[in-house]
Every structure is written in C-alpha cells, then in structure tokens.
Amino acid sequence: MIAAQYLRILYLNTLFNKQQIMVDALTKNNNYAQELVKNQILAPYQKSWTNVILTQAESHFNNIKLEQQNAYIELNKLLGVPLDSAIIITDTLTYAVIEPFKPEGDFWESNPVYKMAKQ
C-alpha cells in the first residue's frame, strides 16, 4: 500500500508540473488577448474565452494540488506518523517515448481502406 501511494504521489507530481506549465501558457495567452482587445484587433467577447479556459485550467491545477495534499496525508497514515508530518517528495514519473508504427512492405497494398480510396 505504501508503494502504491508513493507511485500515486509521483503521478500527481507529474500532473502538477504539466498543469503548471499549462496555466503559465494560458496566462500568457490571456495577456496577449487583453492587448489585442486594447488595440481593437480582437473583439471583447472573444477575449472572454481566454478567461474561461484560464479559469478551468486554474481550477484543475488547484484540484490536483488538493489531491496531492490528500495523498500525502494518506501516506503519513500508512507510515504510522502524525498526519501533519512534512514529507516532501519531488520526484516525478518519466514516460517512455514509443515509436509510432511504421508499415513495411506491401502493407498499404493489402489495406482495404487504401484499396477503396485508390478506386
């Protein structure tokens, strides 16, 4: 159970880092939209979409942060230490890059969709 909880924390750390990048990018996007509205290039109602998307990203970011805090509390409970003990885990999961499937030989010639498109 402790190992599973540790892996959950690693997963949440990975999500947290990726969501932080997304929030930063969407904040920049929102700032660009404000400038475009100020320069009358973009309609104000279109800028509202950047606010909506940024709010959704921030909400998701905060949900991940809360889930991460709960995971730490659960880990403390499993370890038998006080629930408010400060355990800091900064590791993340790294994903292996998978090469896409590269058809070889007469793959396309025997593919029924390709044959139909060819006709």
Backbone torsions as a table, in degrees:
resi	resn	phi	psi	omega
1	MET	NA	-37.6	179.8
2	ILE	-65.5	-42.7	179.5
3	ALA	-64.3	-40.3	178.8
4	ALA	-65.0	-40.3	178.7
5	GLN	-66.8	-37.3	177.2
6	TYR	-63.0	-43.9	178.0
7	LEU	-64.3	-36.1	177.0
8	ARG	-62.9	-40.8	178.8
9	ILE	-66.5	-40.4	176.7
10	LEU	-60.7	-42.8	178.7
11	TYR	-63.0	-44.8	179.4
12	LEU	-65.8	-35.8	176.0
13	ASN	-62.6	-40.4	178.0
14	THR	-63.6	-47.6	177.8
15	LEU	-60.4	-41.1	-179.3
16	PHE	-59.9	-46.3	-179.9
17	ASN	-64.8	-43.0	179.8
18	LYS	-66.3	-39.8	-179.6
19	GLN	-69.6	-32.8	176.3
20	GLN	-62.1	-41.5	177.6
21	ILE	-63.0	-42.0	179.8
22	MET	-64.8	-42.6	179.4
23	VAL	-63.2	-42.0	177.9
24	ASP	-61.1	-44.1	-179.7
25	ALA	-65.8	-40.8	180.0
26	LEU	-71.4	-28.5	174.2
27	THR	-66.5	-43.1	175.4
28	LYS	-61.6	-41.8	179.0
29	ASN	-61.3	-41.2	178.3
30	ASN	-64.1	-40.9	177.9
31	ASN	-64.5	-40.8	177.0
32	TYR	-62.4	-41.0	179.8
33	ALA	-64.7	-38.2	177.2
34	GLN	-61.7	-41.5	178.7
35	GLU	-66.4	-39.1	178.8
36	LEU	-65.6	-36.8	176.7
37	VAL	-68.6	-41.5	179.7
38	LYS	-61.2	-36.9	179.4
39	ASN	-87.8	7.3	177.5
40	GLN	59.2	35.7	175.7
41	ILE	-95.4	-33.8	-177.1
42	LEU	-116.9	139.5	178.3
43	ALA	-70.9	143.5	-177.9
44	PRO	-58.2	-35.1	-179.3
45	TYR	-67.4	-28.5	178.2
46	GLN	-72.9	-30.1	177.6
47	LYS	-67.4	-26.9	180.0
48	SER	-61.1	-30.5	178.6
49	TRP	-63.8	-35.3	178.0
50	THR	-66.7	-34.6	176.4
51	ASN	-65.2	-42.6	-179.2
52	VAL	-63.4	-47.8	-178.2
53	ILE	-65.4	-40.0	178.4
54	LEU	-64.9	-41.1	178.7
55	THR	-63.3	-41.3	177.4
56	GLN	-63.3	-42.5	-179.8
57	ALA	-65.6	-41.0	178.1
58	GLU	-66.0	-38.1	177.8
59	SER	-63.4	-44.8	178.2
60	HIS	-63.5	-39.3	178.2
61	PHE	-61.7	-45.1	179.4
62	ASN	-66.4	-35.5	176.5
63	ASN	-63.9	-41.1	177.8
64	ILE	-64.4	-41.1	179.4
65	LYS	-61.9	-43.1	178.5
66	LEU	-66.7	-40.1	177.4
67	GLU	-64.1	-36.0	177.6
68	GLN	-64.7	-43.2	178.2
69	GLN	-62.7	-41.0	177.0
70	ASN	-64.0	-37.3	179.0
71	ALA	-65.0	-38.1	176.9
72	TYR	-64.9	-40.4	178.7
73	ILE	-64.1	-42.1	178.1
74	GLU	-64.4	-37.8	177.6
75	LEU	-65.2	-42.2	177.3
76	ASN	-60.7	-40.2	179.2
77	LYS	-63.7	-43.0	179.3
78	LEU	-66.1	-34.7	-179.9
79	LEU	-78.3	-15.2	179.7
80	GLY	79.9	22.3	176.4
81	VAL	-102.9	164.0	178.2
82	PRO	-55.2	143.4	-173.9
83	LEU	-63.0	-25.2	-178.9
84	ASP	-93.8	12.6	177.1
85	SER	-65.2	141.7	-177.8
86	ALA	-91.5	101.1	173.0
87	ILE	-107.6	125.4	-177.8
88	ILE	-114.3	120.4	177.2
89	ILE	-122.5	115.6	-177.5
90	THR	-108.2	-1.0	179.5
91	ASP	-67.6	155.4	176.3
92	THR	-132.3	168.1	175.5
93	LEU	-87.0	142.8	173.7
94	THR	-110.4	137.0	-177.8
95	TYR	-96.9	138.6	177.5
96	ALA	-79.4	137.2	178.1
97	VAL	-80.8	128.6	-179.7
98	ILE	-106.8	127.1	178.8
99	GLU	-70.6	136.9	178.0
100	PRO	-67.2	156.7	-179.6
101	PHE	-67.1	127.2	177.8
102	LYS	-113.5	109.6	-179.3
103	PRO	-66.0	144.0	-178.8
104	GLU	-121.8	154.5	173.8
105	GLY	66.9	-132.8	-175.5
106	ASP	-96.0	33.7	-179.5
107	PHE	-55.2	-49.5	-175.6
108	TRP	-70.0	-31.3	-179.7
109	GLU	-69.0	-28.1	179.8
110	SER	-97.1	-1.7	-179.9
111	ASN	-77.9	122.7	-176.2
112	PRO	-64.3	-34.3	178.7
113	VAL	-67.7	-39.6	177.9
114	TYR	-64.8	-41.9	179.2
115	LYS	-61.5	-41.8	-179.6
116	MET	-66.0	-41.3	179.8
117	ALA	-67.5	-32.3	-179.1
118	LYS	-68.2	-31.0	-179.4
119	GLN	-76.9	NA	NA
